[in-house]
Amino acid sequence: METVGWATATVAALGGCVLVLGYILDQIPALAEKAVHAVAAVRRLRDEWRGK
């Protein structure tokens, strides 16, 4: 009976890891787009400071 409990806990933990990993991977495109905007803003600011 103890093995069944461990197996259930392991399957539940793996399922939770898959859900969290899926959520994190879904956020990558949005974060990448924000990073592109941030880099562009920093470049514009740098160009302003240099007087270009």
C-alpha positions as CSV (number, residue, x, y, z in Angstrom):
1,M,0.0,0.0,0.0
2,E,2.9,2.4,0.7
3,T,4.1,2.0,-2.9
4,V,0.7,3.2,-4.2
5,G,0.9,6.3,-2.1
6,W,4.4,7.1,-3.4
7,A,3.3,6.4,-7.0
8,T,0.3,8.7,-6.6
9,A,2.4,11.5,-5.1
10,T,5.0,11.1,-7.9
11,V,2.5,11.2,-10.7
12,A,0.8,14.3,-9.1
13,A,4.2,16.1,-8.7
14,L,5.2,15.3,-12.3
15,G,1.8,16.5,-13.5
16,G,2.3,19.8,-11.5
17,C,5.7,20.2,-13.0
18,V,4.4,19.8,-16.5
19,L,1.6,22.4,-15.9
20,V,4.1,24.9,-14.4
21,L,6.6,24.4,-17.2
22,G,3.8,24.7,-19.8
23,Y,2.7,28.0,-18.2
24,I,6.3,29.4,-18.2
25,L,6.9,28.4,-21.8
26,D,3.6,30.1,-22.8
27,Q,5.0,33.4,-21.4
28,I,8.2,33.4,-23.5
29,P,6.8,35.1,-26.6
30,A,5.2,37.9,-24.5
31,L,8.4,38.4,-22.5
32,A,10.5,38.3,-25.7
33,E,8.4,41.1,-27.2
34,K,8.8,43.2,-24.0
35,A,12.5,42.6,-24.2
36,V,12.6,43.9,-27.8
37,H,10.8,47.0,-26.8
38,A,13.1,47.6,-23.8
39,V,16.2,47.2,-25.9
40,A,14.9,49.6,-28.5
41,A,14.1,52.1,-25.7
42,V,17.6,51.8,-24.2
43,R,19.1,52.4,-27.7
44,R,17.0,55.5,-28.3
45,L,18.0,56.8,-24.9
46,R,21.7,56.1,-25.5
47,D,21.4,57.9,-28.9
48,E,19.8,60.9,-27.2
49,W,22.6,61.1,-24.7
50,R,25.2,60.9,-27.5
51,G,23.4,63.6,-29.5
52,K,22.7,61.5,-32.6
